[in-house]
Amino acid sequence: LALAKLEDFENSCAAYDKSCELSEDYLTYLNYAITLYTNDEIERARKQFAKFEAAFKKQREEGSDIDPEIVAQSDLMRAALKK
């Protein structure tokens, strides 16, 4: 997320790709989807968001505590991607 905020889109994507290879972290998928969306990479954002939803669902089913802010961000991303 830090690279995305520094407007280094290519390197932020490379970092997200590497992170996704190492771990199926739902928060990484969500942040990657947001970064892609804000850089007009809508189709790629949809793919990452689908990965987020699968990982997030799994996390919820395991009974993990979920930060309400994550739910709010995912709701906003879902709505944005439906446009």
PDB file with SEQRES, HELIX, SHEET and CRYST1 records, atoms N, CA, C and O in Angstrom:
SEQRES   1 A   83  LEU ALA LEU ALA LYS LEU GLU ASP PHE GLU ASN SER CYS          
SEQRES   2 A   83  ALA ALA TYR ASP LYS SER CYS GLU LEU SER GLU ASP TYR          
SEQRES   3 A   83  LEU THR TYR LEU ASN TYR ALA ILE THR LEU TYR THR ASN          
SEQRES   4 A   83  ASP GLU ILE GLU ARG ALA ARG LYS GLN PHE ALA LYS PHE          
SEQRES   5 A   83  GLU ALA ALA PHE LYS LYS GLN ARG GLU GLU GLY SER ASP          
SEQRES   6 A   83  ILE ASP PRO GLU ILE VAL ALA GLN SER ASP LEU MET ARG          
SEQRES   7 A   83  ALA ALA LEU LYS LYS                                          
HELIX    1 AA1 ALA A    2  LYS A    5  1                                   4    
HELIX    2 AA2 PHE A    9  LEU A   22  1                                  14    
HELIX    3 AA3 TYR A   26  THR A   38  1                                  13    
HELIX    4 AA4 ILE A   42  GLU A   61  1                                  20    
HELIX    5 AA5 PRO A   68  LYS A   82  1                                  15    
CRYST1    1.000    1.000    1.000  90.00  90.00  90.00 P 1           1          
ATOM      1  N   LEU A   1       0.825  -1.194   0.000  1.00  0.00           N  
ATOM      2  CA  LEU A   1       0.000   0.000   0.000  1.00  0.00           C  
ATOM      3  C   LEU A   1       0.872   1.261   0.000  1.00  0.00           C  
ATOM      4  O   LEU A   1       0.504   2.275  -0.594  1.00  0.00           O  
ATOM      5  N   ALA A   2       2.012   1.193   0.660  1.00  0.00           N  
ATOM      6  CA  ALA A   2       2.895   2.356   0.718  1.00  0.00           C  
ATOM      7  C   ALA A   2       3.390   2.742  -0.672  1.00  0.00           C  
ATOM      8  O   ALA A   2       3.420   3.924  -1.014  1.00  0.00           O  
ATOM      9  N   LEU A   3       3.777   1.753  -1.475  1.00  0.00           N  
ATOM     10  CA  LEU A   3       4.228   2.062  -2.838  1.00  0.00           C  
ATOM     11  C   LEU A   3       3.113   2.661  -3.669  1.00  0.00           C  
ATOM     12  O   LEU A   3       3.355   3.552  -4.483  1.00  0.00           O  
ATOM     13  N   ALA A   4       1.900   2.186  -3.476  1.00  0.00           N  
ATOM     14  CA  ALA A   4       0.762   2.736  -4.216  1.00  0.00           C  
ATOM     15  C   ALA A   4       0.552   4.201  -3.848  1.00  0.00           C  
ATOM     16  O   ALA A   4       0.233   5.022  -4.707  1.00  0.00           O  
ATOM     17  N   LYS A   5       0.731   4.525  -2.572  1.00  0.00           N  
ATOM     18  CA  LYS A   5       0.557   5.907  -2.139  1.00  0.00           C  
ATOM     19  C   LYS A   5       1.681   6.804  -2.638  1.00  0.00           C  
ATOM     20  O   LYS A   5       1.508   8.018  -2.752  1.00  0.00           O  
ATOM     21  N   LEU A   6       2.826   6.213  -2.934  1.00  0.00           N  
ATOM     22  CA  LEU A   6       3.937   6.980  -3.485  1.00  0.00           C  
ATOM     23  C   LEU A   6       3.850   7.094  -5.000  1.00  0.00           C  
ATOM     24  O   LEU A   6       4.758   7.616  -5.647  1.00  0.00           O  
ATOM     25  N   GLU A   7       2.768   6.612  -5.550  1.00  0.00           N  
ATOM     26  CA  GLU A   7       2.501   6.672  -6.975  1.00  0.00           C  
ATOM     27  C   GLU A   7       3.530   5.883  -7.784  1.00  0.00           C  
ATOM     28  O   GLU A   7       3.946   6.305  -8.863  1.00  0.00           O  
ATOM     29  N   ASP A   8       3.923   4.758  -7.258  1.00  0.00           N  
ATOM     30  CA  ASP A   8       4.820   3.850  -7.953  1.00  0.00           C  
ATOM     31  C   ASP A   8       4.010   2.602  -8.295  1.00  0.00           C  
ATOM     32  O   ASP A   8       4.194   1.538  -7.704  1.00  0.00           O  
ATOM     33  N   PHE A   9       3.122   2.759  -9.251  1.00  0.00           N  
ATOM     34  CA  PHE A   9       2.143   1.722  -9.574  1.00  0.00           C  
ATOM     35  C   PHE A   9       2.788   0.405  -9.984  1.00  0.00           C  
ATOM     36  O   PHE A   9       2.396  -0.652  -9.491  1.00  0.00           O  
ATOM     37  N   GLU A  10       3.764   0.454 -10.872  1.00  0.00           N  
ATOM     38  CA  GLU A  10       4.392  -0.785 -11.351  1.00  0.00           C  
ATOM     39  C   GLU A  10       5.046  -1.562 -10.217  1.00  0.00           C  
ATOM     40  O   GLU A  10       4.866  -2.776 -10.112  1.00  0.00           O  
ATOM     41  N   ASN A  11       5.799  -0.877  -9.374  1.00  0.00           N  
ATOM     42  CA  ASN A  11       6.449  -1.559  -8.259  1.00  0.00           C  
ATOM     43  C   ASN A  11       5.449  -2.011  -7.204  1.00  0.00           C  
ATOM     44  O   ASN A  11       5.645  -3.049  -6.572  1.00  0.00           O  
ATOM     45  N   SER A  12       4.389  -1.251  -7.008  1.00  0.00           N  
ATOM     46  CA  SER A  12       3.384  -1.694  -6.036  1.00  0.00           C  
ATOM     47  C   SER A  12       2.703  -2.966  -6.535  1.00  0.00           C  
ATOM     48  O   SER A  12       2.425  -3.864  -5.740  1.00  0.00           O  
ATOM     49  N   CYS A  13       2.433  -3.059  -7.826  1.00  0.00           N  
ATOM     50  CA  CYS A  13       1.834  -4.282  -8.379  1.00  0.00           C  
ATOM     51  C   CYS A  13       2.784  -5.466  -8.233  1.00  0.00           C  
ATOM     52  O   CYS A  13       2.363  -6.573  -7.897  1.00  0.00           O  
ATOM     53  N   ALA A  14       4.056  -5.225  -8.485  1.00  0.00           N  
ATOM     54  CA  ALA A  14       5.046  -6.301  -8.327  1.00  0.00           C  
ATOM     55  C   ALA A  14       5.107  -6.760  -6.877  1.00  0.00           C  
ATOM     56  O   ALA A  14       5.199  -7.958  -6.608  1.00  0.00           O  
ATOM     57  N   ALA A  15       5.058  -5.824  -5.950  1.00  0.00           N  
ATOM     58  CA  ALA A  15       5.091  -6.178  -4.529  1.00  0.00           C  
ATOM     59  C   ALA A  15       3.825  -6.944  -4.131  1.00  0.00           C  
ATOM     60  O   ALA A  15       3.900  -7.924  -3.389  1.00  0.00           O  
ATOM     61  N   TYR A  16       2.673  -6.503  -4.620  1.00  0.00           N  
ATOM     62  CA  TYR A  16       1.422  -7.224  -4.323  1.00  0.00           C  
ATOM     63  C   TYR A  16       1.462  -8.631  -4.921  1.00  0.00           C  
ATOM     64  O   TYR A  16       1.062  -9.594  -4.267  1.00  0.00           O  
ATOM     65  N   ASP A  17       1.942  -8.751  -6.155  1.00  0.00           N  
ATOM     66  CA  ASP A  17       2.030 -10.064  -6.784  1.00  0.00           C  
ATOM     67  C   ASP A  17       2.889 -11.007  -5.956  1.00  0.00           C  
ATOM     68  O   ASP A  17       2.517 -12.161  -5.739  1.00  0.00           O  
ATOM     69  N   LYS A  18       4.029 -10.525  -5.496  1.00  0.00           N  
ATOM     70  CA  LYS A  18       4.931 -11.343  -4.690  1.00  0.00           C  
ATOM     71  C   LYS A  18       4.264 -11.720  -3.368  1.00  0.00           C  
ATOM     72  O   LYS A  18       4.353 -12.866  -2.928  1.00  0.00           O  
ATOM     73  N   SER A  19       3.612 -10.774  -2.751  1.00  0.00           N  
ATOM     74  CA  SER A  19       2.933 -11.037  -1.485  1.00  0.00           C  
ATOM     75  C   SER A  19       1.824 -12.079  -1.657  1.00  0.00           C  
ATOM     76  O   SER A  19       1.640 -12.951  -0.808  1.00  0.00           O  
ATOM     77  N   CYS A  20       1.097 -11.974  -2.754  1.00  0.00           N  
ATOM     78  CA  CYS A  20       0.012 -12.929  -3.021  1.00  0.00           C  
ATOM     79  C   CYS A  20       0.558 -14.328  -3.279  1.00  0.00           C  
ATOM     80  O   CYS A  20      -0.096 -15.319  -2.955  1.00  0.00           O  
ATOM     81  N   GLU A  21       1.754 -14.414  -3.859  1.00  0.00           N  
ATOM     82  CA  GLU A  21       2.389 -15.718  -4.074  1.00  0.00           C  
ATOM     83  C   GLU A  21       2.756 -16.372  -2.748  1.00  0.00           C  
ATOM     84  O   GLU A  21       2.677 -17.592  -2.607  1.00  0.00           O  
ATOM     85  N   LEU A  22       3.154 -15.562  -1.787  1.00  0.00           N  
ATOM     86  CA  LEU A  22       3.630 -16.067  -0.504  1.00  0.00           C  
ATOM     87  C   LEU A  22       2.502 -16.422   0.465  1.00  0.00           C  
ATOM     88  O   LEU A  22       2.655 -17.305   1.309  1.00  0.00           O  
ATOM     89  N   SER A  23       1.383 -15.736   0.340  1.00  0.00           N  
ATOM     90  CA  SER A  23       0.308 -15.932   1.304  1.00  0.00           C  
ATOM     91  C   SER A  23      -1.034 -15.514   0.706  1.00  0.00           C  
ATOM     92  O   SER A  23      -1.116 -14.562  -0.070  1.00  0.00           O  
ATOM     93  N   GLU A  24      -2.066 -16.238   1.079  1.00  0.00           N  
ATOM     94  CA  GLU A  24      -3.415 -15.884   0.633  1.00  0.00           C  
ATOM     95  C   GLU A  24      -4.083 -15.004   1.688  1.00  0.00           C  
ATOM     96  O   GLU A  24      -5.059 -15.402   2.325  1.00  0.00           O  
ATOM     97  N   ASP A  25      -3.544 -13.822   1.855  1.00  0.00           N  
ATOM     98  CA  ASP A  25      -4.048 -12.886   2.850  1.00  0.00           C  
ATOM     99  C   ASP A  25      -5.159 -12.029   2.250  1.00  0.00           C  
ATOM    100  O   ASP A  25      -4.941 -11.319   1.268  1.00  0.00           O  
ATOM    101  N   TYR A  26      -6.335 -12.097   2.836  1.00  0.00           N  
ATOM    102  CA  TYR A  26      -7.474 -11.368   2.275  1.00  0.00           C  
ATOM    103  C   TYR A  26      -7.240  -9.868   2.226  1.00  0.00           C  
ATOM    104  O   TYR A  26      -7.706  -9.199   1.304  1.00  0.00           O  
ATOM    105  N   LEU A  27      -6.531  -9.339   3.195  1.00  0.00           N  
ATOM    106  CA  LEU A  27      -6.289  -7.900   3.216  1.00  0.00           C  
ATOM    107  C   LEU A  27      -5.371  -7.467   2.075  1.00  0.00           C  
ATOM    108  O   LEU A  27      -5.544  -6.384   1.516  1.00  0.00           O  
ATOM    109  N   THR A  28      -4.401  -8.306   1.729  1.00  0.00           N  
ATOM    110  CA  THR A  28      -3.530  -8.008   0.591  1.00  0.00           C  
ATOM    111  C   THR A  28      -4.342  -7.968  -0.693  1.00  0.00           C  
ATOM    112  O   THR A  28      -4.173  -7.065  -1.512  1.00  0.00           O  
ATOM    113  N   TYR A  29      -5.227  -8.950  -0.871  1.00  0.00           N  
ATOM    114  CA  TYR A  29      -6.081  -8.963  -2.068  1.00  0.00           C  
ATOM    115  C   TYR A  29      -6.953  -7.712  -2.139  1.00  0.00           C  
ATOM    116  O   TYR A  29      -7.113  -7.126  -3.210  1.00  0.00           O  
ATOM    117  N   LEU A  30      -7.514  -7.304  -1.007  1.00  0.00           N  
ATOM    118  CA  LEU A  30      -8.369  -6.111  -0.997  1.00  0.00           C  
ATOM    119  C   LEU A  30      -7.564  -4.863  -1.339  1.00  0.00           C  
ATOM    120  O   LEU A  30      -7.985  -4.057  -2.169  1.00  0.00           O  
ATOM    121  N   ASN A  31      -6.415  -4.702  -0.707  1.00  0.00           N  
ATOM    122  CA  ASN A  31      -5.587  -3.526  -0.984  1.00  0.00           C  
ATOM    123  C   ASN A  31      -5.112  -3.507  -2.433  1.00  0.00           C  
ATOM    124  O   ASN A  31      -5.038  -2.449  -3.059  1.00  0.00           O  
ATOM    125  N   TYR A  32      -4.794  -4.676  -2.955  1.00  0.00           N  
ATOM    126  CA  TYR A  32      -4.369  -4.767  -4.360  1.00  0.00           C  
ATOM    127  C   TYR A  32      -5.526  -4.370  -5.272  1.00  0.00           C  
ATOM    128  O   TYR A  32      -5.329  -3.623  -6.231  1.00  0.00           O  
ATOM    129  N   ALA A  33      -6.713  -4.854  -4.986  1.00  0.00           N  
ATOM    130  CA  ALA A  33      -7.888  -4.491  -5.788  1.00  0.00           C  
ATOM    131  C   ALA A  33      -8.123  -2.981  -5.765  1.00  0.00           C  
ATOM    132  O   ALA A  33      -8.424  -2.377  -6.794  1.00  0.00           O  
ATOM    133  N   ILE A  34      -7.986  -2.389  -4.609  1.00  0.00           N  
ATOM    134  CA  ILE A  34      -8.180  -0.935  -4.482  1.00  0.00           C  
ATOM    135  C   ILE A  34      -7.123  -0.187  -5.294  1.00  0.00           C  
ATOM    136  O   ILE A  34      -7.437   0.770  -6.000  1.00  0.00           O  
ATOM    137  N   THR A  35      -5.878  -0.626  -5.190  1.00  0.00           N  
ATOM    138  CA  THR A  35      -4.793   0.006  -5.953  1.00  0.00           C  
ATOM    139  C   THR A  35      -5.041  -0.095  -7.447  1.00  0.00           C  
ATOM    140  O   THR A  35      -4.880   0.883  -8.178  1.00  0.00           O  
ATOM    141  N   LEU A  36      -5.431  -1.276  -7.898  1.00  0.00           N  
ATOM    142  CA  LEU A  36      -5.726  -1.466  -9.322  1.00  0.00           C  
ATOM    143  C   LEU A  36      -6.890  -0.577  -9.760  1.00  0.00           C  
ATOM    144  O   LEU A  36      -6.826   0.066 -10.808  1.00  0.00           O  
ATOM    145  N   TYR A  37      -7.936  -0.547  -8.966  1.00  0.00           N  
ATOM    146  CA  TYR A  37      -9.114   0.252  -9.304  1.00  0.00           C  
ATOM    147  C   TYR A  37      -8.758   1.741  -9.418  1.00  0.00           C  
ATOM    148  O   TYR A  37      -9.185   2.417 -10.353  1.00  0.00           O  
ATOM    149  N   THR A  38      -7.983   2.235  -8.467  1.00  0.00           N  
ATOM    150  CA  THR A  38      -7.640   3.660  -8.487  1.00  0.00           C  
ATOM    151  C   THR A  38      -6.700   4.013  -9.643  1.00  0.00           C  
ATOM    152  O   THR A  38      -6.504   5.187  -9.956  1.00  0.00           O  
ATOM    153  N   ASN A  39      -6.128   2.997 -10.265  1.00  0.00           N  
ATOM    154  CA  ASN A  39      -5.269   3.211 -11.431  1.00  0.00           C  
ATOM    155  C   ASN A  39      -5.948   2.746 -12.714  1.00  0.00           C  
ATOM    156  O   ASN A  39      -5.281   2.439 -13.702  1.00  0.00           O  
ATOM    157  N   ASP A  40      -7.263   2.696 -12.695  1.00  0.00           N  
ATOM    158  CA  ASP A  40      -8.093   2.371 -13.864  1.00  0.00           C  
ATOM    159  C   ASP A  40      -7.821   0.992 -14.453  1.00  0.00           C  
ATOM    160  O   ASP A  40      -7.994   0.785 -15.654  1.00  0.00           O  
ATOM    161  N   GLU A  41      -7.404   0.067 -13.629  1.00  0.00           N  
ATOM    162  CA  GLU A  41      -7.210  -1.332 -14.034  1.00  0.00           C  
ATOM    163  C   GLU A  41      -8.400  -2.138 -13.499  1.00  0.00           C  
ATOM    164  O   GLU A  41      -8.245  -2.999 -12.634  1.00  0.00           O  
ATOM    165  N   ILE A  42      -9.583  -1.840 -14.031  1.00  0.00           N  
ATOM    166  CA  ILE A  42     -10.836  -2.346 -13.477  1.00  0.00           C  
ATOM    167  C   ILE A  42     -10.939  -3.870 -13.569  1.00  0.00           C  
ATOM    168  O   ILE A  42     -11.328  -4.514 -12.595  1.00  0.00           O  
ATOM    169  N   GLU A  43     -10.605  -4.447 -14.697  1.00  0.00           N  
ATOM    170  CA  GLU A  43     -10.724  -5.904 -14.833  1.00  0.00           C  
ATOM    171  C   GLU A  43      -9.764  -6.631 -13.898  1.00  0.00           C  
ATOM    172  O   GLU A  43     -10.122  -7.635 -13.284  1.00  0.00           O  
ATOM    173  N   ARG A  44      -8.550  -6.116 -13.798  1.00  0.00           N  
ATOM    174  CA  ARG A  44      -7.591  -6.715 -12.861  1.00  0.00           C  
ATOM    175  C   ARG A  44      -8.071  -6.533 -11.432  1.00  0.00           C  
ATOM    176  O   ARG A  44      -7.886  -7.418 -10.597  1.00  0.00           O  
ATOM    177  N   ALA A  45      -8.683  -5.397 -11.146  1.00  0.00           N  
ATOM    178  CA  ALA A  45      -9.227  -5.150  -9.805  1.00  0.00           C  
ATOM    179  C   ALA A  45     -10.332  -6.156  -9.489  1.00  0.00           C  
ATOM    180  O   ALA A  45     -10.412  -6.663  -8.370  1.00  0.00           O  
ATOM    181  N   ARG A  46     -11.171  -6.440 -10.460  1.00  0.00           N  
ATOM    182  CA  ARG A  46     -12.241  -7.421 -10.242  1.00  0.00           C  
ATOM    183  C   ARG A  46     -11.665  -8.797  -9.904  1.00  0.00           C  
ATOM    184  O   ARG A  46     -12.179  -9.487  -9.024  1.00  0.00           O  
ATOM    185  N   LYS A  47     -10.610  -9.189 -10.594  1.00  0.00           N  
ATOM    186  CA  LYS A  47      -9.987 -10.491 -10.335  1.00  0.00           C  
ATOM    187  C   LYS A  47      -9.407 -10.549  -8.930  1.00  0.00           C  
ATOM    188  O   LYS A  47      -9.578 -11.544  -8.226  1.00  0.00           O  
ATOM    189  N   GLN A  48      -8.727  -9.497  -8.523  1.00  0.00           N  
ATOM    190  CA  GLN A  48      -8.155  -9.481  -7.172  1.00  0.00           C  
ATOM    191  C   GLN A  48      -9.255  -9.415  -6.116  1.00  0.00           C  
ATOM    192  O   GLN A  48      -9.137 -10.011  -5.045  1.00  0.00           O  
ATOM    193  N   PHE A  49     -10.315  -8.692  -6.426  1.00  0.00           N  
ATOM    194  CA  PHE A  49     -11.413  -8.600  -5.462  1.00  0.00           C  
ATOM    195  C   PHE A  49     -12.107  -9.952  -5.306  1.00  0.00           C  
ATOM    196  O   PHE A  49     -12.543 -10.298  -4.208  1.00  0.00           O  
ATOM    197  N   ALA A  50     -12.211 -10.707  -6.373  1.00  0.00           N  
ATOM    198  CA  ALA A  50     -12.787 -12.063  -6.281  1.00  0.00           C  
ATOM    199  C   ALA A  50     -11.916 -12.944  -5.378  1.00  0.00           C  
ATOM    200  O   ALA A  50     -12.434 -13.736  -4.591  1.00  0.00           O  
ATOM    201  N   LYS A  51     -10.608 -12.802  -5.494  1.00  0.00           N  
ATOM    202  CA  LYS A  51      -9.704 -13.546  -4.608  1.00  0.00           C  
ATOM    203  C   LYS A  51      -9.889 -13.091  -3.167  1.00  0.00           C  
ATOM    204  O   LYS A  51      -9.883 -13.904  -2.243  1.00  0.00           O  
ATOM    205  N   PHE A  52     -10.053 -11.776  -2.985  1.00  0.00           N  
ATOM    206  CA  PHE A  52     -10.326 -11.249  -1.641  1.00  0.00           C  
ATOM    207  C   PHE A  52     -11.580 -11.892  -1.063  1.00  0.00           C  
ATOM    208  O   PHE A  52     -11.571 -12.375   0.069  1.00  0.00           O  
ATOM    209  N   GLU A  53     -12.655 -11.897  -1.843  1.00  0.00           N  
ATOM    210  CA  GLU A  53     -13.922 -12.415  -1.317  1.00  0.00           C  
ATOM    211  C   GLU A  53     -13.811 -13.882  -0.925  1.00  0.00           C  
ATOM    212  O   GLU A  53     -14.380 -14.291   0.086  1.00  0.00           O  
ATOM    213  N   ALA A  54     -13.096 -14.674  -1.699  1.00  0.00           N  
ATOM    214  CA  ALA A  54     -12.926 -16.088  -1.364  1.00  0.00           C  
ATOM    215  C   ALA A  54     -12.118 -16.247  -0.074  1.00  0.00           C  
ATOM    216  O   ALA A  54     -12.491 -17.027   0.802  1.00  0.00           O  
ATOM    217  N   ALA A  55     -11.020 -15.512   0.040  1.00  0.00           N  
ATOM    218  CA  ALA A  55     -10.179 -15.600   1.236  1.00  0.00           C  
ATOM    219  C   ALA A  55     -10.895 -15.036   2.455  1.00  0.00           C  
ATOM    220  O   ALA A  55     -10.767 -15.566   3.559  1.00  0.00           O  
ATOM    221  N   PHE A  56     -11.648 -13.963   2.252  1.00  0.00           N  
ATOM    222  CA  PHE A  56     -12.387 -13.337   3.344  1.00  0.00           C  
ATOM    223  C   PHE A  56     -13.492 -14.266   3.848  1.00  0.00           C  
ATOM    224  O   PHE A  56     -13.713 -14.377   5.054  1.00  0.00           O  
ATOM    225  N   LYS A  57     -14.173 -14.919   2.937  1.00  0.00           N  
ATOM    226  CA  LYS A  57     -15.220 -15.870   3.310  1.00  0.00           C  
ATOM    227  C   LYS A  57     -14.631 -16.998   4.147  1.00  0.00           C  
ATOM    228  O   LYS A  57     -15.202 -17.394   5.162  1.00  0.00           O  
ATOM    229  N   LYS A  58     -13.505 -17.503   3.720  1.00  0.00           N  
ATOM    230  CA  LYS A  58     -12.825 -18.578   4.449  1.00  0.00           C  
ATOM    231  C   LYS A  58     -12.459 -18.115   5.859  1.00  0.00           C  
ATOM    232  O   LYS A  58     -12.639 -18.853   6.828  1.00  0.00           O  
ATOM    233  N   GLN A  59     -11.951 -16.904   5.965  1.00  0.00           N  
ATOM    234  CA  GLN A  59     -11.565 -16.344   7.265  1.00  0.00           C  
ATOM    235  C   GLN A  59     -12.778 -16.222   8.183  1.00  0.00           C  
ATOM    236  O   GLN A  59     -12.697 -16.545   9.368  1.00  0.00           O  
ATOM    237  N   ARG A  60     -13.882 -15.766   7.650  1.00  0.00           N  
ATOM    238  CA  ARG A  60     -15.110 -15.626   8.441  1.00  0.00           C  
ATOM    239  C   ARG A  60     -15.627 -16.984   8.897  1.00  0.00           C  
ATOM    240  O   ARG A  60     -16.076 -17.138  10.033  1.00  0.00           O  
ATOM    241  N   GLU A  61     -15.560 -17.970   8.002  1.00  0.00           N  
ATOM    242  CA  GLU A  61     -16.034 -19.307   8.336  1.00  0.00           C  
ATOM    243  C   GLU A  61     -15.204 -19.936   9.446  1.00  0.00           C  
ATOM    244  O   GLU A  61     -15.697 -20.767  10.209  1.00  0.00           O  
ATOM    245  N   GLU A  62     -13.949 -19.536   9.530  1.00  0.00           N  
ATOM    246  CA  GLU A  62     -13.074 -20.042  10.587  1.00  0.00           C  
ATOM    247  C   GLU A  62     -13.308 -19.327  11.912  1.00  0.00           C  
ATOM    248  O   GLU A  62     -12.697 -19.669  12.924  1.00  0.00           O  
ATOM    249  N   GLY A  63     -14.186 -18.342  11.903  1.00  0.00           N  
ATOM    250  CA  GLY A  63     -14.544 -17.634  13.129  1.00  0.00           C  
ATOM    251  C   GLY A  63     -13.571 -16.564  13.561  1.00  0.00           C  
ATOM    252  O   GLY A  63     -13.594 -16.136  14.715  1.00  0.00           O  
ATOM    253  N   SER A  64     -12.729 -16.129  12.670  1.00  0.00           N  
ATOM    254  CA  SER A  64     -11.753 -15.085  12.995  1.00  0.00           C  
ATOM    255  C   SER A  64     -12.451 -13.749  13.208  1.00  0.00           C  
ATOM    256  O   SER A  64     -13.484 -13.464  12.601  1.00  0.00           O  
ATOM    257  N   ASP A  65     -11.869 -12.939  14.080  1.00  0.00           N  
ATOM    258  CA  ASP A  65     -12.381 -11.586  14.282  1.00  0.00           C  
ATOM    259  C   ASP A  65     -12.113 -10.771  13.025  1.00  0.00           C  
ATOM    260  O   ASP A  65     -11.019 -10.816  12.461  1.00  0.00           O  
ATOM    261  N   ILE A  66     -13.119 -10.033  12.598  1.00  0.00           N  
ATOM    262  CA  ILE A  66     -13.014  -9.222  11.389  1.00  0.00           C  
ATOM    263  C   ILE A  66     -13.186  -7.753  11.765  1.00  0.00           C  
ATOM    264  O   ILE A  66     -14.142  -7.375  12.442  1.00  0.00           O  
ATOM    265  N   ASP A  67     -12.253  -6.949  11.317  1.00  0.00           N  
ATOM    266  CA  ASP A  67     -12.297  -5.512  11.553  1.00  0.00           C  
ATOM    267  C   ASP A  67     -13.451  -4.910  10.747  1.00  0.00           C  
ATOM    268  O   ASP A  67     -13.530  -5.121   9.537  1.00  0.00           O  
ATOM    269  N   PRO A  68     -14.345  -4.164  11.403  1.00  0.00           N  
ATOM    270  CA  PRO A  68     -15.473  -3.553  10.680  1.00  0.00           C  
ATOM    271  C   PRO A  68     -15.030  -2.630   9.540  1.00  0.00           C  
ATOM    272  O   PRO A  68     -15.762  -2.457   8.565  1.00  0.00           O  
ATOM    273  N   GLU A  69     -13.851  -2.045   9.656  1.00  0.00           N  
ATOM    274  CA  GLU A  69     -13.337  -1.177   8.590  1.00  0.00           C  
ATOM    275  C   GLU A  69     -13.089  -1.978   7.310  1.00  0.00           C  
ATOM    276  O   GLU A  69     -13.296  -1.470   6.207  1.00  0.00           O  
ATOM    277  N   ILE A  70     -12.649  -3.220   7.457  1.00  0.00           N  
ATOM    278  CA  ILE A  70     -12.427  -4.090   6.292  1.00  0.00           C  
ATOM    279  C   ILE A  70     -13.752  -4.361   5.601  1.00  0.00           C  
ATOM    280  O   ILE A  70     -13.840  -4.347   4.374  1.00  0.00           O  
ATOM    281  N   VAL A  71     -14.780  -4.608   6.400  1.00  0.00           N  
ATOM    282  CA  VAL A  71     -16.113  -4.847   5.840  1.00  0.00           C  
ATOM    283  C   VAL A  71     -16.589  -3.606   5.093  1.00  0.00           C  
ATOM    284  O   VAL A  71     -17.134  -3.712   3.994  1.00  0.00           O  
ATOM    285  N   ALA A  72     -16.387  -2.441   5.680  1.00  0.00           N  
ATOM    286  CA  ALA A  72     -16.804  -1.189   5.042  1.00  0.00           C  
ATOM    287  C   ALA A  72     -16.045  -0.964   3.733  1.00  0.00           C  
ATOM    288  O   ALA A  72     -16.645  -0.598   2.723  1.00  0.00           O  
ATOM    289  N   GLN A  73     -14.725  -1.184   3.748  1.00  0.00           N  
ATOM    290  CA  GLN A  73     -13.930  -0.998   2.527  1.00  0.00           C  
ATOM    291  C   GLN A  73     -14.345  -1.986   1.443  1.00  0.00           C  
ATOM    292  O   GLN A  73     -14.423  -1.634   0.266  1.00  0.00           O  
ATOM    293  N   SER A  74     -14.612  -3.224   1.851  1.00  0.00           N  
ATOM    294  CA  SER A  74     -14.998  -4.221   0.849  1.00  0.00           C  
ATOM    295  C   SER A  74     -16.366  -3.904   0.263  1.00  0.00           C  
ATOM    296  O   SER A  74     -16.602  -4.137  -0.922  1.00  0.00           O  
ATOM    297  N   ASP A  75     -17.265  -3.374   1.081  1.00  0.00           N  
ATOM    298  CA  ASP A  75     -18.572  -2.976   0.565  1.00  0.00           C  
ATOM    299  C   ASP A  75     -18.438  -1.855  -0.468  1.00  0.00           C  
ATOM    300  O   ASP A  75     -19.103  -1.872  -1.503  1.00  0.00           O  
ATOM    301  N   LEU A  76     -17.581  -0.893  -0.177  1.00  0.00           N  
ATOM    302  CA  LEU A  76     -17.355   0.207  -1.118  1.00  0.00           C  
ATOM    303  C   LEU A  76     -16.723  -0.278  -2.415  1.00  0.00           C  
ATOM    304  O   LEU A  76     -17.092   0.166  -3.502  1.00  0.00           O  
ATOM    305  N   MET A  77     -15.766  -1.194  -2.287  1.00  0.00           N  
ATOM    306  CA  MET A  77     -15.095  -1.735  -3.476  1.00  0.00           C  
ATOM    307  C   MET A  77     -16.082  -2.543  -4.310  1.00  0.00           C  
ATOM    308  O   MET A  77     -16.096  -2.428  -5.536  1.00  0.00           O  
ATOM    309  N   ARG A  78     -16.901  -3.350  -3.663  1.00  0.00           N  
ATOM    310  CA  ARG A  78     -17.906  -4.144  -4.362  1.00  0.00           C  
ATOM    311  C   ARG A  78     -18.847  -3.231  -5.154  1.00  0.00           C  
ATOM    312  O   ARG A  78     -19.146  -3.495  -6.318  1.00  0.00           O  
ATOM    313  N   ALA A  79     -19.299  -2.176  -4.522  1.00  0.00           N  
ATOM    314  CA  ALA A  79     -20.200  -1.229  -5.198  1.00  0.00           C  
ATOM    315  C   ALA A  79     -19.501  -0.537  -6.364  1.00  0.00           C  
ATOM    316  O   ALA A  79     -20.104  -0.357  -7.422  1.00  0.00           O  
ATOM    317  N   ALA A  80     -18.264  -0.154  -6.191  1.00  0.00           N  
ATOM    318  CA  ALA A  80     -17.521   0.530  -7.240  1.00  0.00           C  
ATOM    319  C   ALA A  80     -17.304  -0.392  -8.460  1.00  0.00           C  
ATOM    320  O   ALA A  80     -17.369   0.054  -9.606  1.00  0.00           O  
ATOM    321  N   LEU A  81     -17.052  -1.645  -8.195  1.00  0.00           N  
ATOM    322  CA  LEU A  81     -16.781  -2.582  -9.287  1.00  0.00           C  
ATOM    323  C   LEU A  81     -18.036  -2.993 -10.044  1.00  0.00           C  
ATOM    324  O   LEU A  81     -17.949  -3.538 -11.144  1.00  0.00           O  
ATOM    325  N   LYS A  82     -19.194  -2.736  -9.464  1.00  0.00           N  
ATOM    326  CA  LYS A  82     -20.451  -3.059 -10.155  1.00  0.00           C  
ATOM    327  C   LYS A  82     -20.828  -1.983 -11.168  1.00  0.00           C  
ATOM    328  O   LYS A  82     -21.685  -2.215 -12.022  1.00  0.00           O  
ATOM    329  N   LYS A  83     -20.210  -0.829 -11.089  1.00  0.00           N  
ATOM    330  CA  LYS A  83     -20.546   0.284 -11.989  1.00  0.00           C  
ATOM    331  C   LYS A  83     -20.087  -0.012 -13.403  1.00  0.00           C  
ATOM    332  O   LYS A  83     -20.283   0.808 -14.300  1.00  0.00           O  
TER     333      LYS A  83                                                      
END                                                                             
